[in-house]
Amino acid sequence: MGNSETASEKPKRGRPRRFSRDGEAVMLGLYSDKGERQRGNIAYMILAVQRLQRHPDFDAGAFRWLWNPGKDDLKHTILSELGRIEDDGEMVLVARDLCAMKPKTKDAVTMIRRLRLGEREPRPHQLQDELVATINDFWKRFPKTTRAEVLDALDFVRVVVRDDGSDAAAPSHPLKGTQGGGGRRKKEE
């Protein structure tokens, strides 16, 4: 067996192609100043818009929150994620739900990816890393916060999580923090 035969039998690395080489060449010609990922996102966004335009309810404004043709108002990131949903019917249902809910972009992308890819297991230590990142962000915004105040807040969170009383992986309801959504809790005496 020659080298060329061996090389052609190896599976290709990276993501599988969704668009033809000709389609990719057109995108490269139109958006030569953009990177490969940006061109892919634009292509998926265009795909989503085309699929939504073909839907009978499009003219009635069913998807106006995502894209309002009368204005220069386009939810680029959300549309590019919608374009990755392979089934047209499913994509339209998700688009309708998003238009009704009007979530923040980050939340919409999370919902779409969870639907497309399924639930994933967290990386090892991901929760700890995210908690530390949250504390670091808080310290950037409020640099006078002391370590004792952070530890006090962590103790409070420990009590709230423990008081749920369930061994379930996640509570069936959001954990409750301080009353009033921002007041400081009184120290226990």
N, C-alpha and C positions, 0 to 999 in steps of 0.2 A: 504494500500500500504506500503510495507516495505522500509527500508532505501536503500537497494541495488537497488530496482526498481527506486526510486526517483533519486538516483545518476546517474543511467545509462541514464535517460531521459534528463539530463541537457546537454546543448551544451558544447562541449569541448572548453577550452580557448586556445588562441594562434593561430598561423597560421595553416591552414589545411595541412595535410600530402601530399606531392607530390610523395614521394618515399615509397615503401613498407617497412614493418618492417625488412624483410630479407635484402633489399638493404641498409637500415640504419645500420644493424648489420655488413654488409661487410665493409661499410665506417668506422664504429667504429673500426673494427679490423685492417683496413689498416692505419687509421689516429687516433689512440687512444690518441696521444699527442696533438691533435687539439680540439678546442672547438666545440660545436654543430653548431654554425653559420659558422665557417670555413669549417666544414665537408659539410654543406649544400651548401656553395659556390663552393667547389670542385666538388660536385655531379652535380650541375647545369653546371659547366664548362665542365665536361666530357660529359654530355648530349648534350651540344651545339656542341662540337667537333665531337661526333658520328653522329649527324644530318647533320653537314656540310660535313663530310666524305662520307655520302651516296649520296650527291648531285652530279649530273653528271659533273658539272664544277669544282669539287674539284681538280681533277688531273691536270687541266689546270692552277691551281694557282689562281683561282678567289678569294680565301679567305686568300691568303698568308700574308696579312698585319696583320690579326688576329692570324694566326698560320702558321708558316713555319716549316714543319716537318723536313726539312734538317738541320735546325739550332735549337738551344735551345731558340726559340723565340716564346713566347706565351703571348697573352694579357689576363691574368687570369681574371681580374676584368670585362672587357668587355664581355668576353666569359661567365662568370657566369651570367651576366645580360641577355645576349642573350638566355641562356638556360632556363630562366624563361618565355620566350615567348612561349605560348602553341602551336600555329599553326606553323607547319614546314615551310610552304610556306612564311608566314609573317616573320619568323625568318631569312630565307634565303634572303629575300628582304632587311631587315634591315641590315644584315651582308654585303651585296653587297654595300649598300649606305655608310656604315661606312668605308669599304675598299676604296671606291672612295674618301671620304672626309678626312679620316685619322685625326679625331679630337683628342684632348687631352682626356685622360681617363675620367676625370670628366665630360666633355661635352658629351661624348658618353653615359655614364651612365645616365645622365640627359635626353638625347633624348630617350633612351630606356624606362626609367621609365615613362616618359611623354606619350609615345605611349602605354605602358602596362596599366597604371593606370589612364590616362586622366589628364586633367588640374586640379590642386588643388587650393583651396583658400589659400592665405597666412595666417599664424597664426596672431592673433592680435599683433600689434607692431613689426612684423617681419622686416619690412623695416627699422624702426628706429634702431632695434637691429643690423641689418647688417651694417647700416651706421656707428654706433658707433664702431662696431668691425673693420671696415675698417680704421677708424680714429686711433683706438688703435694700429692696425698693422702698420700703417704709422708712428706713434710716436715711436714704437719700432725700426723701421729701421732708422728713422730720428729724434733722440731725441732733437735736437736743434730747431725743429719746434715750433713756439710760438702759443699760443691760438689765438692770433690775426690773424695769417696766416691761421689757420684752419677755423676760422669764416669767413675770407675773401673768402676762397675756397667754403665754404657752401653758402655764398651770391651769388657767381658766379654760382653755381649749381642751386640755386633757380631761377636765371634769365634765365638760359638755359632751365630749365623745363618749366617755365612760358612762354617763348618766342615761345614755340612750337605752341601755339595758338589753340590747339585742346582740346576738352573736353573728348577725347577718353581715355580709361583706360591706354593705352600705345601708344607711338608714332609709326607711321608706319615705321619709320627709326630710326637708332641710334641717340642719342643726340650728338651734336658736342661740344667738349670741346675746349681746347686751340688749336691754329693753330700749326701745326708741330708735334703734338702728344707729347708734353712735355715741350714746352717753357712756360715761365711764361707770363701771360697776364698783360697788362699795367693797372695800377690803373686808374680809371676814375677820372677826375679832375673837 
